[in-house]
């Protein structure tokens, strides 16, 4: 009987060990990801600084900045959907500041209406960001209707004639209603390691149960 049980036992123990190790690895990855997110959140909330002369995604991603300037008359609308609130448009405007022109994501507004025009200087406080929203399924922008489907910074900048630099506003020195700021945060950064860990540990428990059942069946047939 023992001879017939040895290989199922070895196979079962090996499978459980592998699955448990994968679960432990995902728990370790979860701790790492939470530390990364905490670091990013601290960086987002840090005191703002002046706009760098040559910002780039690798060095200045999420950098809090503050700049005073004038919004251009033109703007682009990026279609978005908020859970529980439905569709709306992110408003992307050109912003002249310090002799240069950049992009400012002013926030979200309803699909009806238009953003207000600001004739005088406005101080924008927000974070530099280069969203990665374009993939093979992203439709081309509807230029005629001024509807974009992703914040493609280089394309938006080319359309509005600005530097490929985007500030996500969290506060303006003037009222921008009906536009509501949508500050940058970490909600779009995936963190599924806990779900993966639960899956591996569940599979380990299932594998163990199947192994014990198989050993029980072998024992019954040999008694």
Secondary structure, 3 states (H helix, E strand, C coil): CHHHHHHHHHHHHHHHHHHHHHHHHHHHHHHHHHHHHHHHHHHHCCCCEECCCCCCHHHHCCCEEEEEEEEEEEEEEEEEEECCCEEEEEEEEEEEECCEEEEEEEEEECCCCCCCCCCCCEEEEEEECCCCCCCCCCCCCECCCCEECCCCHHHHHHHHCCCCCEEEEEEECCCCCCCECCCCCCCCCCCCHHHHHHHHHHHHHHHHHHHHHHHHHHHHHHC
